[in-house]
Amino acid sequence: MKKSVTALVWAIVSTSGHSHDLTALPLGDGKISQSPKVGWIWACHIDPQAGGAQQVGPWINTAKGTYDLTAKAVVPGQVNWPSQFKLSIQNEQRVFSGNDLPSHATGTYPVPSNSDAYRYDRNPNSIKAQTMQVALPLWPTLAAQATCVPGAIGFLLSGSVLFNALDAPGRDAVAHETQDACQGHPQESGVYHYHSLSNCVADKREPNGHSALVGYLLDGFGIYGSYGEKGQALASKDLDECHGHTHTIPWEGKQVAMYHYHATPDFPYTAGCLRGSYKQSDVTTISGPRPQRNMQGPGGRPPEGAAGAPPNGPSGPAGPGGAPPDLNKAASALGISAQKLREALGPPPPDLRAAATKLGISVDALQSALNAAR
């Protein structure tokens, strides 16, 4: 079942010859930047001490920095929900209201203990109806500068929330976290969400071959499927630092030259940063209510999505307000490859003593290189 389900997610081969090998997609671990960068993500916040998948799945090849999407474990189940989702236009704003329950069936959560997915990711959370309403600009405009992406970044037309590409500790969520056949799962507040375009949200095509709208991000700009102008299948390298571009698209019944985002099969999947302005209150709304407690230890997962942009930029391994290290820079300082450094550090949180031993250097030297790369 795993291969037949996940292979549907991104079966992309275009007439331009641009294709994606689903058995060897590039792993996004470590591709966290401190400013806009093509193919990376500028995250407002990560927490290396947070929970997430407990084991690295056998579909991930850390040595090569790739993963096999077709071999990834899938959360079983076929649960239908009373989805409520409405889009309306009020006072030049696009108002989204809904309960976050998707229009498609989901897997069974908490993850069944007898499932293959449970061996790697014991997500103990249940899907819960939410109360969500946000008002986005009907005609969004580009901000003077791009901004980092919060955890929760928008919603798809299925009625459910879209998160950025990372799990709470800052790993490639699509690669590491087990999700259902529609690529969704709940976080601790019960918010069902995706980290990429769901294959249960049809990537329809316009007459010119361009993908149709699949959702909206919190800055008001639309996000489209994986096909660009003239039906070209897109990859991250075809788009700008925020995973979008500008050309003429249908918008509110008109043909308008407008910025828009695209979903692609490769990291960061949706937005690498945001080109328009957004409200932190909207991030809080679609992230769901703050849970009463953090679940830690085996199977425990902290809430995802609520962290927005702190005043001084992303937060990472350095603690609150500290930026995550640029592993390419740290590796260069140590005279090794970035891939070798990633392998030594392993999944977050890293064991620096063990990593230093693998690299044949002192803990102080490793810590100094990481600190200097922040």
For each residue, the residues with C-beta under 8 A, 3 or more apart:
1: 4 5 74 76
2: 5 6 70 71 72 73 74 116
3: 6 7 70 71
4: 1 7 8
5: 1 2 8 74 181
6: 2 3 9 22 69 70 71 72 74 181
7: 3 4 11 22 69 70
8: 4 5 11 199
9: 6 22 69 183 196 199 265
10: 20 22 69 199 226 265
11: 7 8 22
12: 18 19 20 226 233 265
13: 18 19 233
14: 17 18 19 227 231 232 233
15: 231
16: 231 232 233
17: 14
18: 12 13 14 232 233 234 235 238
19: 12 13 14 233
20: 10 12 25 233 235 265 266
21: 24 25
22: 6 7 9 10 11 25 68 69 70 265
23: 68 69 70 71
24: 21 61 64 66 67 68
25: 20 21 22 66 67 68 69 175 265 266 267
26: 65 66 266 267
27: 60 61 62 65 66 67 172 175 267
28: 31 41 165 166 171 172 174 175 267 268
29: 65 171 172 175 342 347
30: 327 338 342
31: 28 39 40 41 172 267 268
32: 40 41 42 43 46 166 170 314 316 324
33: 36 37 40 41 42 326
34: 42 313 314 323 324 326
35: 42
36: 33 42 146 240 241 242 272 273
37: 33 40 42 241 272
38: 236 237 239 240 241 272
39: 31 236 237 266 267 268 272
40: 31 32 33 37 241 268 272
41: 28 31 32 33 149 164 165 166 267 268 271 272 273
42: 32 33 34 35 36 37 146 147 148 149 241 272 273 314
43: 32 46 148 149 164 166 170 314 316 324
44: 147 148 149 150 151 307 308 309 310 313 314 315
45: 150 151 307 308 309 310 314 315 316
46: 32 43 50 166 168 169 170 314 315 316 324 348
47: 50 168 169 170 302 307 315
48: 169 170 316 317 324 348 349 350
49: 169 348 349
50: 46 47 167 168 169 301 302 348
51: 168 169 295 296 299 300 301 302
52: 121 167 168 169 171 176 177 301 347 348
53: 56 57 120 121 167 171 176 177 178 347
54: 120 121 122 298 299
55: 119 120 121
56: 53 60 62 120 176 346 347
57: 53 60 67 72 73 120 176 178
58: 71
59: 67 68 69 71 72 73 175
60: 27 56 57 66 67 68 175 176
61: 24 27 64 65 66 67 68
62: 27 56 65 342 343 346
63: 339 343
64: 24 61
65: 26 27 29 61 62 339 342
66: 24 25 26 27 60 61
67: 24 25 27 57 59 60 61 72 172 175
68: 22 23 24 25 59 60 61 71 72
69: 6 7 9 10 22 23 25 59 72 174
70: 2 3 6 7 22 23
71: 2 3 6 23 58 59 68
72: 2 6 57 59 67 68 69 175 178
73: 2 57 59 115 116 117 119 120 121 178
74: 1 2 5 6 107 116 117 178 179 180 181
75: 107 108 109 111 112 115 117 123 178 179 180 181 185
76: 1 107 108 112 115 117 180
77: 105 106 107 108 109 112 180
78: 105 107
79: 105 106 107 108 127
80: 105
81: 101 102 105 106 127 129
82: 99 101 129
83: 98 99 101 102 103 158 159
84: 97 98 99 101 159
85: 96 97 98 99 103 157 158 159
86: 96 97 98
87: 94 95 96
88: 94 95 97
89: 92 93 94 95 138
90: 93 95 135
91:
92: 89 137 138 139
93: 89 90 135 136 137 138
94: 87 88 89 135 136 137 138 216 220
95: 87 88 89 90 133 134 135 136
96: 85 86 87 132 133 134 135 136 155 216
97: 84 85 86 88 132 133
98: 83 84 85 86 101 130 132 155 159
99: 82 83 84 85 129 130 131 132 159
100: 129 130 132 159 160 161 191 192 193 286 288
101: 81 82 83 84 98 127 129 159 160 192
102: 81 83 106 158 159 160 182 184 192 200
103: 83 85 158 159
104: 158 182 198 200
105: 77 78 79 80 81 182
106: 77 79 81 102 109 127 180 182 184 192
107: 74 75 76 77 78 79 111 179 180 181 182 184 185
108: 75 76 77 79 111 112
109: 75 77 106 123 125 126 127 185 186
110: 122 123 124 125 126
111: 75 107 108 115 117 118 121 122 123 124 178
112: 75 76 77 108 115 117 118
113: 118 122
114: 118
115: 73 75 76 111 112 118 119
116: 2 73 74 119
117: 73 74 75 76 111 112 120 121 178
118: 111 112 113 114 115 121 122
119: 55 73 115 116
120: 53 54 55 56 57 73 117 178
121: 52 53 54 55 73 111 117 118 176 177 178
122: 54 110 111 113 118 298 299
123: 75 109 110 111 177 178 185 186 299 301
124: 110 111 295 299 300 301
125: 109 110 185 186 187 188 190 301
126: 109 110 186 190
127: 79 81 101 106 109 186 190 192
128: 186 189 190 191 288
129: 81 82 99 100 101 190
130: 98 99 100 189 190 191 288 289
131: 99
132: 96 97 98 99 100 161 285 286
133: 95 96 97 285
134: 95 96 218 282 285 286
135: 90 93 94 95 96
136: 93 94 95 96 140 216 218 219 220 282
137: 92 93 94 140 141 219 220 276
138: 89 92 93 94 220 252
139: 92 220 252
140: 136 137 219 220 221 259 276
141: 137 276
142: 259 275 276
143: 146 147 219 274 275 276 277
144:
145:
146: 36 42 143 241 242 273 274 275
147: 42 44 143 273 274 277 278 309
148: 42 43 44 273 274 309 313 314
149: 41 42 43 44 153 164 271 272 273 274
150: 44 45 153 164 218 278 280 283 305 306 307 308 309
151: 44 45 163 164 166 168 283 287 304 305 306 307 308
152: 161 162 163 164 191 193 218 283 286 287 304 305 306
153: 149 150 162 163 164 217 218 270 271 274
154: 161 162 215 216 217 218 223 271 286
155: 96 98 159 160 161 162 215 216 286
156: 159 160 162 194 197 198 201 214 215 223
157: 85 201 213 214 215
158: 83 85 102 103 104 182 198 200 201
159: 83 84 85 98 99 100 101 102 103 155 156
160: 100 101 102 155 156 184 192 193 194
161: 100 132 152 154 155 191 192 193 194 286 287 305
162: 152 153 154 155 156 193 194 195 215 217 223 270
163: 151 152 153 173 193 194 195 304 305
164: 41 43 149 150 151 152 153 195 268 270 271
165: 28 41 172 173 174 195 196 267 268 269 270
166: 28 32 41 43 46 151 170 171 172 173 195
167: 50 52 53 170 171 172 173 176 177 195 304
168: 46 47 50 51 52 151 301 302 303 304
169: 46 47 48 49 50 51 52 347 348 349
170: 32 43 46 47 48 166 167 316 324 348
171: 28 29 52 53 166 167 175 176 347 348
172: 27 28 29 31 67 165 166 167 175 176 267
173: 163 165 166 167 176 177 195
174: 28 69 165 177 183 195 196 267 269
175: 25 27 28 29 59 60 67 72 171 172
176: 52 53 56 57 60 121 167 171 172 173 347
177: 52 53 121 123 167 173 174 185 195
178: 53 57 72 73 74 75 111 117 120 121 123 185
179: 74 75 107 182 183 184 185 194 195
180: 74 75 76 77 106 107 183 184 185
181: 5 6 74 75 107 199 200
182: 102 104 105 106 107 158 179 194 198 199 200
183: 9 174 179 180 194 195 196 197 198 199 200
184: 102 106 107 160 179 180 192 193 194 198
185: 75 107 109 123 125 177 178 179 180 192 193
186: 109 123 125 126 127 128 189 190 191 192 193
187: 125 190 191 193 288 301 303 304 305
188: 125 291 294 295 301 302 303 304
189: 128 130 186 287 288 289 290 291 303
190: 125 126 127 128 129 130 186 187 288
191: 100 128 130 152 161 186 187 286 287 288 305
192: 100 101 102 106 127 160 161 184 185 186
193: 100 152 160 161 162 163 184 185 186 187 304 305
194: 156 160 161 162 163 179 182 183 184 197 198
195: 162 163 164 165 166 167 173 174 177 179 183 269 270
196: 9 165 174 183 263 269 270
197: 156 183 194 201 203 214 225 226 263 269 270
198: 104 156 158 182 183 184 194 201
199: 8 9 10 181 182 183
200: 102 104 158 181 182 183
201: 156 157 158 197 198 214 215
202:
203: 197 211 212 214 225 226 227 263
204: 211 212 225
205: 209 210 211 212 225 227 231
206: 209 210 211 212 250
207:
208: 229 230 231
209: 205 206 227 229 230 231 232
210: 205 206 224 227 228 229 230 231 249
211: 203 204 205 206 214 224 225 226 227 228 262
212: 203 204 205 206 224 225
213: 157 216 222 223 224
214: 156 157 197 201 203 211 223 224 225 263
215: 154 155 156 157 162 201 222 223
216: 94 96 136 154 155 213 220 221 222 223
217: 153 154 162 220 221 222 223 261 270 271 274 276 278
218: 134 136 150 152 153 154 274 278 279 282 283 286
219: 136 137 140 143 274 275 276 277 278
220: 94 136 137 138 139 140 216 217 276
221: 140 216 217 244 258 259 260 261 275 276
222: 213 215 216 217 249 251 260 261
223: 154 156 162 213 214 215 216 217 260 261 262 263 270 271
224: 210 211 212 213 214 227 249 260 261 262 263
225: 197 203 204 205 211 212 214 262 263
226: 10 12 197 203 211 233 234 262 263 264 265
227: 14 203 205 209 210 211 224 231 232 233 234
228: 210 211 231 232 233 234 238 245 262
229: 208 209 210 232 247
230: 208 209 210
231: 14 15 16 205 208 209 210 227 228
232: 14 16 18 209 227 228 229 238
233: 12 13 14 16 18 19 20 226 227 228
234: 18 226 227 228 238 239 262 264
235: 18 20 238 239 264 265 266
236: 38 39 239 243 264 266 267 268 272
237: 38 39
238: 18 228 232 234 235 245 264
239: 38 234 235 236 242 243 244 245 262 264
240: 36 38 243 244 245
241: 36 37 38 40 42 146 272 273
242: 36 146 239 261 271 272 273 274 275
243: 236 239 240 261 262 264 268 269 270 271 272 273
244: 221 239 240 259 260 261 262 271 275
245: 228 238 239 240 259 260 262
246: 257 258 259 260
247: 229 257
248: 255 256 257 258
249: 210 222 224 255 256 258 260
250: 206 253 254 255 256
251: 222 254 255 256 258
252: 138 139 256
253: 250
254: 250 251
255: 248 249 250 251
256: 248 249 250 251 252
257: 246 247 248
258: 221 246 248 249 251
259: 140 142 221 244 245 246 275 276
260: 221 222 223 224 244 245 246 249
261: 217 221 222 223 224 242 243 244 270 271
262: 211 223 224 225 226 228 234 239 243 244 245
263: 196 197 203 214 223 224 225 226 269 270
264: 226 234 235 236 238 239 243 269
265: 9 10 12 20 22 25 226 235 269
266: 20 25 26 39 235 236 269
267: 25 26 27 28 31 39 41 165 172 174 236
268: 28 31 39 40 41 164 165 236 243 271 272
269: 165 174 195 196 197 243 263 264 265 266
270: 153 162 164 165 195 196 197 217 223 243 261 263
271: 41 149 153 154 164 217 223 242 243 244 261 268 274
272: 36 37 38 39 40 41 42 149 236 241 242 243 268
273: 36 41 42 146 147 148 149 241 242 243
274: 143 146 147 148 149 153 217 218 219 242 271 278
275: 142 143 146 219 221 242 244 259
276: 137 140 141 142 143 217 219 220 221 259
277: 143 147 219
278: 147 150 217 218 219 274 282 283
279: 218 282 283
280: 150 283 284 308 309
281: 284 285
282: 134 136 218 278 279 285 286
283: 150 151 152 218 278 279 280 286 287 305 306 308
284: 280 281 287 306 308
285: 132 133 134 281 282
286: 100 132 134 152 154 155 161 191 218 282 283 305
287: 151 152 161 189 191 283 284 303 304 305 306
288: 100 128 130 187 189 190 191 303 305 306
289: 130 189
290: 189 303 306
291: 188 189 294 303
292:
293:
294: 188 291 300 302 303
295: 51 124 188 299 300 301 302
296: 51 300 302
297: 300
298: 54 122
299: 51 54 122 123 124 295
300: 51 124 294 295 296 297
301: 50 51 52 123 124 125 168 187 188 295 304
302: 47 50 51 168 188 294 295 296
303: 168 187 188 189 287 288 290 291 294 306
304: 151 152 163 167 168 187 188 193 287 301
305: 150 151 152 161 163 187 191 193 283 286 287 288
306: 150 151 152 283 284 287 288 290 303
307: 44 45 47 150 151 315
308: 44 45 150 151 280 283 284
309: 44 45 147 148 150 280 313
310: 44 45 313 314 315 320 321
311: 321
312: 321
313: 34 44 148 309 310 321 323
314: 32 34 42 43 44 45 46 148 310 323 324
315: 44 45 46 47 307 310 318 319 320 321 322 323
316: 32 43 45 46 48 170 322 323 324 325 374
317: 48 322 324 325 350 370 374
318: 315 321 322 323 324 325 371 374
319: 315 322
320: 310 315
321: 310 311 312 313 315 318
322: 315 316 317 318 319 374
323: 34 313 314 315 316 318 374
324: 32 34 43 46 48 170 314 316 317 318 374
325: 316 317 318 329 330 370 371 373 374
326: 33 34 329 330 373 374
327: 30 330 331 338 341 342 345 373
328: 331 332 338
329: 325 326 332 333 372 373
330: 325 326 327 333 334 341 369 370 372 373
331: 327 328 334 336 337 338 340 341 369
332: 328 329 335
333: 329 330 369 372 373
334: 330 331 341 359 361 365 366 369
335: 332
336: 331 340 341 359
337: 331 340 341
338: 30 327 328 331 341 342
339: 63 65 342 343
340: 331 336 337 343 344 359
341: 327 330 331 334 336 337 338 344 345 359
342: 29 30 62 65 327 338 339 345
343: 62 63 339 340 346 358
344: 340 341 354 355 356 358 359
345: 327 341 342 350 355
346: 56 62 343 350 351 354 355
347: 29 52 53 56 169 171 176
348: 46 48 49 50 52 169 170 171
349: 48 49 169
350: 48 317 345 346 355
351: 346 354 355
352: 355 356 363 366 367
353: 356 357 363
354: 344 346 351 357 358
355: 344 345 346 350 351 352 358 359 366
356: 344 352 353 359 361 362 363 365 366
357: 353 354 360
358: 343 344 354 355
359: 334 336 340 341 344 355 356 366
360: 357
361: 334 356 365 366
362: 356 365 366
363: 352 353 356 366 367
364: 367 368
365: 334 356 361 362 368 369
366: 334 352 355 356 359 361 362 363 369 370
367: 352 363 364 370 371
368: 364 365 371 372
369: 330 331 333 334 365 366 372 373
370: 317 325 330 366 367 373 374
371: 318 325 367 368 374
372: 329 330 333 368 369
373: 325 326 327 329 330 333 369 370
374: 316 317 318 322 323 324 325 326 370 371
